[in-house]
Amino acid sequence: MNDTLSALYQTVVERRDNPQEGSYTCYLLDTGLDKILKKVGEESAETIIAAKNGSKPELVGEVGDLLYHLMVMLVSCGVELEEIEAELEKRSLKTGNLKKFKVTDKNT
């Protein structure tokens, strides 16, 4: 999976550095961060709906769309994929970090 995500990230970087006419990735990067963020939001919502619908093929497709748009966002924002991997690695080393939830009295 990491190889696939790395390859996708590198493709987005390649499109940024060497724009190709007719490329959707180039269109997003040229249009700017607001458009990219709008697409990330749309794909996030579609992913949630697909999960709620219980359709695995639909969910797989929507997660793919979301991951693609997240990669475009990362490249646009100058975030290296290695930075995300390092953060996830750091988090994987944590144990006992269950957040404490506020207890509310439902009788009042």
Secondary structure, 3 states (H helix, E strand, C coil): CHHHHHHHHHHHHHHHHCCCCCCHHHHHHHHCHHHHHHHHHHHHHHHHHHHHHCCHHHHHHHHHHHHHHHHHHHHHHCCCHHHHHHHHHHHHCCCCCCCCCCCCCCCC
